[in-house]
């Protein structure tokens, strides 16, 4: 696969956006963990079923966790793409 430096630069830029978003979401999740003195794992075990009806914070906590997963998946795809770009550049 041939690519230009612009592709690689753009991909790094997108990776930076992903990393910043992940950091921000993790900070929000950490605030919920401190506020309710629960880890996210324990929160999900205890509260996920009734959380949406029970408490706006709980609903937002769940939403943040879902977004975190999506951003982490996106970040993984960009990392994989960069590895492919570097490999193809090294071969040529």
Buried (B, 14 or more C-beta within 10 A) or exposed (E): EEBEEEBBEEBEEBBEEBEEBBEBBBEBBEEBBEEBEBEBEEBBEEBEEEBEEEEEEBEBBBEBBEBBEBBBEBBEBBEEBBEEBEEEEEEE
